[in-house]
């Protein structure tokens, strides 16, 4: 409770408020204290490095007053919230630069994203923004940043803001303003640029020391293909040039690891315009790899008592109306499928869970049968905008390693922990260490209950179960408000790959809502009918995204047990082709995946080409090897490993695979 400071001059009398720091310590400050002032009270160095402040879990400007007791956290560039404020301000700085360089340009939206920011703009007639302009945009941004322009926040009546942006000819901004509720709207101004914005922002442009414009692309206004085509300019900034240099080096490494490039070299998957955008086709080698991944998870799931099912790729509209997916995913789904029957509509399934609810409901259930664990490698379909499609990471057709657990309320935490164990086993198999995995508890936004379905009590129970499960497993997890699914909270696993990029893969969700919507029941031990709780889980997330991440994490150098081709046999000349074929048969008979490169090419060319295919081992065979029943062994990216018999080589490979499989 705030304390009142008594004083003789009533004009300077102020309340004192309690500020709680992340370590639990509490200090008193005068009412109206700002985040910057709190930082200054700790140290001048901190005040120079801090970019934003979290007040009761909400990130805000350092200049805003705090008028009541609060828990706070100060964010620097190392924190995601600090980066977000830094890059959000940088998007305004880029817009200011574009305003000067391209007179008459109109602005859409300019958010911070995971790595940098972008701004959607509409250049005036006769103007275009192209790669040749990037350098002068960067130069203008740095010129403006060096002016150390302060960001000034104002709260203005909606009618006045609309009038101002109309006068500037900013039609896209006017559309955004018109969609907002009546009342006061916040704007931010730095230099000669004013933007409609909620914030948060850093105090000024001074900390921005390095900038790189990365790319530009076409993007429909508000993602609507019927609306004008905007130019989306992507960029990134840093508080130190060294950080930018390191980031650009990482980007170059990322290009080498691009799963689209490596996937083509290894002949894993393809896309066809005739088949359709965002619809991947798995080629034989990719299918082989994918099936091994599925078999690995099947073995693990069997140990935890899962039963596998197969459900249709479509479902009646009524199924998704019942589940709630029609309302929440209808706009992201393909158009309903009409049948010859009047008023009969079907959907390509966007989710597997409604089908699994029907599996559970297929017969009466007793409490003795629970938990009932139902798994499927189920293909689902969602209509992603064409501009958002990207290799295997953003597609319109993907297969989830999906499972749903139907259990009693008292079993939720135990089952949740078991799923956590499965995900940890999967990640450990592919050497995603605990240091490389970030765990996020995605909770409901307490200020926007309309976004969700279900009672407050169910939500409280579900959130409590997830938090307690993490505590019992000793798993450090940050809590994020507003990131829950519409039907329940979840635990999301973000994996950092070999070059530090974050990917969301595994997820576990607790759901009290679908069992109610489908009227699922079980007979309890007192002979009454009760409602089960449903847990959704997908350790890989989707087969497509997981394979894409795995390609880029390993640069195509998969574990030996998983890689499509384990061995390439390279005859030095045509005279050795028959011996190469005999070695291949021997290896294949021993369960080793071997190919023969019998092209009429020099051996150096064959070695280079098979290196590009990321085949772990190459066996060089010539007339001498054939005479002595030997093979010359070469490890990918390493020196020659000498000669051995084909039988000894097969034993070595199988021993390595057996050791790797023991950890799966």
Buried (B, 14 or more C-beta within 10 A) or exposed (E): EBEEEEEEEEEEEBBBBBBBBEEEEEEEBBBEBBBBBBBBEEEEEBBEBBBBBBBEEEBBBBBBEBEEBBBBBBBBBEBEBBBBBBBBBBBBBBBBBBBBBBEEBBBBBBEBEEBBBBBBBBBEEEBEBEEEBBEEBBEBBBEBBEEEBBBEBEEBEBEEBBBBBEEBEBBBBBBBBEEEEEEEBBBBBBBEBBBBBEBBBBBBBBBBBBBBBBEBEEBBBBEEEEEEEBBBBBBBBBBEEEBBEEBBEBBEBBEEBBBBBBBEBBBBBEBEEEEEEBBBEBBEBBBBBBBBBBEBBBEBBEEBEBEEBEBEBEBBBEBBBBBBBBEBBBEBBBEBEEEEEEEEBBBBBBBBBBBBBBBBBEEEBEBEEBBBBBBBBBBBBBBBBEBEBEBBBBBBBBBBBBBBBBBBBEBBBEBBBBBBEBBBBBBBBBEBEEEBBBBBBBBBBEEEEEEBBBEEEBBEBBBBBBBBBBEEBEBEBEBBBEBBBBBBBBBBBBBBBBBEBBBBBBBBBBBBBBBBBBEBBBBEEEEEEBBBBBBBBBBBBBBBBBBBBBBBBBBBBBBBBBBBBBBBBBBBEEEBBEBBBBBBEBBBEBEBBBBBBBEEEEBEEBBEBBBEBBBBBBBBBBEEBBEEEBBBBBEBEEEEEEBBBBEEBBEBBBEBBEEBBEEB
